[in-house]
Amino acid sequence: MEETVEFVDFALNKWREKRNAAFIAHNLNRDEVYASGDFDSLPTECLVAACYVDAYAYVQSKIRSNTE
């Protein structure tokens, strides 16, 4: 189980870096986009990265809730 936790943590951090870089490359404010919930107009690169971050964060939260 520890290897899974490490992989999810690693993947989540990498996708956060990719998401942040994509938002910067497209001159978008990540916090404003998340606050508004307007994901429909995002460039594909930003949307994909945001989805992966959300997916890995969900998996991470489920792992943590099962180990507590």
C-alpha positions as CSV (number, residue, x, y, z in Angstrom):
1,M,0.0,0.0,0.0
2,E,2.9,2.4,0.7
3,E,4.0,2.2,-2.9
4,T,0.6,3.2,-4.0
5,V,0.5,6.2,-1.6
6,E,3.9,7.3,-2.9
7,F,2.9,7.0,-6.5
8,V,-0.3,9.0,-6.0
9,D,1.6,11.7,-4.1
10,F,4.2,11.8,-6.9
11,A,1.6,11.9,-9.7
12,L,-0.5,14.5,-7.9
13,N,2.5,16.8,-7.5
14,K,3.6,16.4,-11.2
15,W,0.1,17.1,-12.5
16,R,-0.2,20.2,-10.2
17,E,3.1,21.4,-11.8
18,K,1.7,20.8,-15.3
19,R,-1.6,22.4,-14.4
20,N,0.1,25.5,-13.0
21,A,2.4,25.8,-16.0
22,A,-0.5,25.4,-18.4
23,F,-2.5,28.1,-16.7
24,I,0.5,30.5,-16.7
25,A,1.2,29.7,-20.4
26,H,-2.4,30.7,-21.3
27,N,-2.4,33.8,-19.0
28,L,-5.1,32.3,-16.8
29,N,-5.5,32.8,-13.1
30,R,-6.0,29.4,-11.6
31,D,-7.7,30.6,-8.4
32,E,-10.2,32.7,-10.4
33,V,-11.1,29.8,-12.7
34,Y,-11.6,27.4,-9.8
35,A,-13.7,30.0,-7.9
36,S,-15.9,30.7,-10.9
37,G,-16.2,27.1,-11.9
38,D,-15.9,28.1,-15.6
39,F,-14.0,25.1,-17.0
40,D,-15.9,25.0,-20.3
41,S,-13.8,27.7,-21.9
42,L,-10.4,26.4,-20.8
43,P,-7.8,25.4,-23.3
44,T,-7.6,21.6,-23.6
45,E,-4.1,21.5,-21.9
46,C,-5.5,23.3,-18.8
47,L,-8.6,21.3,-18.6
48,V,-6.8,17.9,-18.9
49,A,-4.3,18.9,-16.2
50,A,-7.1,20.2,-13.9
51,C,-9.0,16.9,-14.3
52,Y,-5.9,14.8,-13.5
53,V,-5.2,17.0,-10.4
54,D,-8.8,16.5,-9.2
55,A,-8.7,12.8,-9.9
56,Y,-5.4,12.1,-8.1
57,A,-6.5,14.4,-5.2
58,Y,-9.7,12.3,-4.9
59,V,-7.7,9.0,-4.9
60,Q,-5.3,10.5,-2.3
61,S,-8.2,11.5,-0.1
62,K,-9.8,8.1,-0.3
63,I,-6.5,6.4,0.5
64,R,-6.0,8.6,3.5
65,S,-9.6,8.1,4.8
66,N,-9.2,4.3,4.6
67,T,-5.9,4.4,6.5
68,E,-7.1,6.5,9.4
